[in-house]
Amino acid sequence: MITFSINLDADTAAAKLTEAAQAVPMGVLAHLNGQANCAKKGITVPADQVLEILRPDFAIRVWQAHKPAGIDIPLRIHLYDAGGKTVVNYRTAAEVFAPYASPALDAIAGDIDPIFTRILAALDPYKEN
């Protein structure tokens, strides 16, 4: 799993990642905003957001390679607050698909992972040491 802290709030980080995903291009299929949803119920919680990202052509390839792997797409980037810092977590496609032991999925991961590296690079200027 790729994990790092950044000096941006989760909302700003999510916006930067969404912009980067659209630029590569990848689709942001869902933006699950935990703190916004809790706020609607009058509950205050620390930042907790998930971006679900993929493109239809990759989804089709995954389904064709190994239908059960469909449960693991789209891929997710998790942003959350930990002690006043925003943490970013991402499981690479190689990690996600590894349990299936499928050479076809390994090849798809080889195509997807460099794209996600480019998406996550949008946060490089904000990484904390």
Summary of the structure (lengths in Angstrom):
residues: 129
radius of gyration: 15.2
end to end distance: 17.6
largest distance: 47.7
contacts: 387
relative contact order: 0.23
helix: 53%
strand: 26%
